[in-house]
Amino acid sequence: MTWMTERDFVCTCLDGFEAGDPEQPPRDTNPCGDIDECLDNICGDYGTCTNSVGSFSCQCNDGFLNVADAVPVCQDIDECFNSTVCGPDSICTNTPGSYECACTVGYEPTDPSLDPSETNICIDIDECVKHDAICGPNANCTNTIGSYVCTCLSGYRLNNPSVIASYANPCTDIDECFETPGICGRQTICTNVPGTFYCSCPEGFFPSTGILWILGTSFCENLQDILEEIEPKEGETKQRAFLGHMEQQLIDNEGIMVPGPTVANSLSASMEVSGVGPLARSVGVSSEGDGETGSLILGLSDRLVAAMVQPGQNLNKTTIRSSTLDLSLETVGPGNNIGERSSLSAKGNMMEINLDGLAKNNNGSAAAAFLTLDGMESLLSHTYFQTVNRTEMYSDVITAILPSMNNTNLTEPVNFTIQHKKMNMLTVPEASMVTCVYWEDKSLGAAAKKIRRWSVEGCGVAFTNENYTVCSCSHLSTFALILQIAEPPPDSDFLEWLNRMCVIIGLFFFALAIFTFLLCSWNPKINNTARLHLCLNLAFSHLLLLWNDRYLEDELACTVMAGLLHFLIVASFVWMLLEALQLHLLVRRLSKVQVIQRDGLPRPLLYLIGYGVPFVIVGVSALVYSDGYGATAAQVCWLSETRHFNWALTGPVITVLGLNCGLFGATLWSLRPTLANMKSDVSQSKDTRLIVFKILAQFVILGCTWILGLYQTNLFFQVLFIILNSQQGTFLFIVHCLLNKEVRDEYIKWLTCSFNKPREGGGSVKDVPSVSEDMDKAD
């Protein structure tokens, strides 16, 4: 403030000063004093004011600029003004002393943990990747710069087209069959499925273009009319040509998707034209079945089911049921984990399979199908199962498939629970056996000869009761249950009684022969080793056979019984062979009029062959298939026919029988000169009859009469087989003990209780013995 005085001069305070009384002019009594500008907050709230004599200074905070002419002095700096401080595609917001950066909608910082800046610029967000379900179900997401676009999949549309697709406004299926009636044409079935629709034909009809439906071209044609129009190749039926055309379509269009209704219609048509199933107008298959047609339809079902599975399909279950087909299909995709065995059912039957284990070996994906075709049991008849027993089909024919999989090796066995067919069990003998079988269709040799049959390989019964059977199998195929009906032989009670009586009599004479061989004093030149051990093995085997059916309830005991019988019977036949060989060698020496020092092979060699060969045969058999021993369909502890295991006994027996018959014939040929000389010697006529008897007895002793086992369908041969083969011990005792003079003398001494010391040396042998005495030694 400036003041005028009486003396014409002005007093003013310097800048930064003011009079003590601002209302009065400065003077000596009202001097100018320093103004404290900081008291008026001249710098503002964002600066620090420092007063000085006649002045002041402002220290502005970061983000504020010192503007001397402004009030307050510290003015905010607008970093966002005409600046790229936040980088592109961003929004800069100025704040007191600072600024904030944010990415525009649809963008995010390169490093989301830091704010946008010139070095951490905003980049486009791929919403389709970051939020994979942002568009909701049944829609495709397309990323755009700063945004995204949702498009409904084909066959879907939005309920509210003005709003982008999302879970709140999802794409829903268009029901083409409802909105466009007749879209497939007349006499067709339109099936709406999520995202599309399928056209198929009713039962009894088939598409004019085959399996592939061409919209606007295909129509449903009566199946019989289609067959009439077919012109088959020479030697081919119209029905087979129809099936072949279907198969060729699938081969030529590998990779196409075939809908479930088409699969059902195609398989129903296949069964109908083959003359089986509920739609067949007439029976077109004999009781013997038609394995070739059955295999062809099974091949079609494999291809059709595989065409239902989409590559990489996620967890999904599909069921198809018609009058002919019952199908369950389950798929798992990458990331799916069922965590337990999957169960699939078809017509009351069930399959349990580890899909997770299969998926691990197939890039995370796996599929399994389980189906039945009504009437397939007529094509794959029970007559294709090779067995001596009468058979009946005891279940539906079921098929298990692993479609569209590269590695079909099972990680563990698959269990099938198969329902029994209703039968009049009063007509089924108790000895009948349920057998799990699979359909084997393979080519053999360069000529590609086809083998089609029911086989038991890799399949076994895990459990069975009157209602169902559980089969455990190491592979997948087409399976069924076949009931093996063991028909009792005629007059079975009589044969059972006759067998027991004859065996008991035979055991008595076996015991007499064994005690005789062990206790009697024999000529040192006679070797009874083979005869003794033949008696021992035959006696024990006959004894065990009497009690064979008593151990069926105890699985372990039955297995041991079967194995022991296997060993004893094989050993018996080996000792028969050794006896035949020794007899032949002895007769050859006699025919050359040689003095015999000691007949037969060395005893260690006899033991090695007699027990070594059976031990090897039984040991190898048990190692290869230990489950082959146990209870059989005939309700005895014996060797199973599964995997032809019974040939572990049948093979050695047939071999020994063939060798024994050959040796017996060679022995008779060697005796021919001796027998011829006897005709001119009247004194030996008695010996002639004795030798004839011994020859016939040796035929039994050497087991040659076991050949009668090939003719067991005839009662006469059954009786003859029992009598002769049960009396091997009787003939052994008569020929080698009772007809031996020295042994008879021993018997007389025992019976008369005479303990006189026997003759030294046990008798002597003439240099040129009579034929009867020679046969004593040979026998």
ZIVEN-V662521 format. One line per field, one symbol per residue. phi: phi as a letter, one per 40 degrees, with the letter a starting at -180 (. if undefined). psi: psi as a letter, one per 30 degrees, with the letter a starting at -180 (. if undefined). A space follows every 10 residues. Layout:
phi: ???
psi: ???
//
This chain:
phi: .bbcbccfab bbccdgbacc bccbccaccb ccbccccccc fccgcbabcb cbcgaaabbc cdgbbcbccc bcccbccccc cfbbccgcfb bbbcbdgaab baccdgbacd bccbcdaccb ccbcccdccc bcbccgcgab bbcbcgaabb bccdgbaccb ccbccaccbc cbcccccccb dgcchcfbbc bcbdgaabba bccgbadccg cccbcgbcac bdcccccccc bcccgbcccc cccccccccc ccbcgccbcd dccccccccc ccccgbgccc cacbbcccga cccdcccccc cdcccccccc dgccdabbbb bacbbbbbbb bbbdgcbcga ccbbbafgca bbaccccccc cbfgbaaabb abbchccccc ccccccaccc bacbaccbbb bbcfbcbbcc cadbbbbbcc ccbccccbcc ccbcbcbbcb babbgccfcc bbacbbdgba ccaaacbabb bbbcababba bbccbccccd fccccccccc cccccccccd ccccccccbc cbddccbcdc cccccccccc ccccccbccc bccccccccc dccccdcccc cdcccccccc cccccccccc ccfccccacg cdcdcccccc bccccccccc ccccacccci cbccgbcacc ccffccccbc dccccccccc cccccccccc cdcccccccc bccbcccccc cccccccccc dcgcccdccc bccbcdcccc ccccccbdcc cdccccbccc dcccccdccc ccfcbccccc gghbbccbcc cccccdccc
psi: kkkklfghlk kkklkgllle jffklkaefi lklkkifffg hffafhlkkj kljgalkkjk lkfkkjjefl jlejkkkjff jhlhffllhl kkjkljfalk kkklkgllle jffllkaffi lklkkiffee ifgffalhlk kkkljgalkk kklkgllkej ffkkkaffil klkkieeefi kgffalhljk jkljfalkkl llkflkkfga ekkjkfeklk kkeeeeeefk jllkgkleee eeeeeeeeee efhkflkkle eeeeeeeeee eeffgllffk fljgklffai eeeeeeeeee eeeeeeffkk kgkakkkkkk kafekjkkkk kklkfkjefl kkkkljhflk kkkjeeeeef ghhfklkkkk lkjkfffeei lfffkjlflk lkkgllklkk kikhkejgkk fllkkkjkkk kkljfffklf glkkkklljk jlkklffhkk jjlklgkgkl jekkafelkj kkkglkbkll kkjjjjkklk heeeeeeeee eeeeeeeefe eeeeeeeefl jlkffkjgee eefeeeeeee eeeefegegf gefjeeeeee eeeeeeeeee eeeeeeeeee eeeeeeeeee fghkkkekll lkeeeeeeee feeeeeeeee eeeeifffka klfghljakl fkghffffee eeeeeeeeee eeeeeeeeef feeeeeefff jffgeeeeee eeeeeeeeee eggfffffff hgfkeeeeee eeeeffgeee eeeeefdegj eeeeeeeeee eghkgkklkk fgllkleill eeeefeee.
//
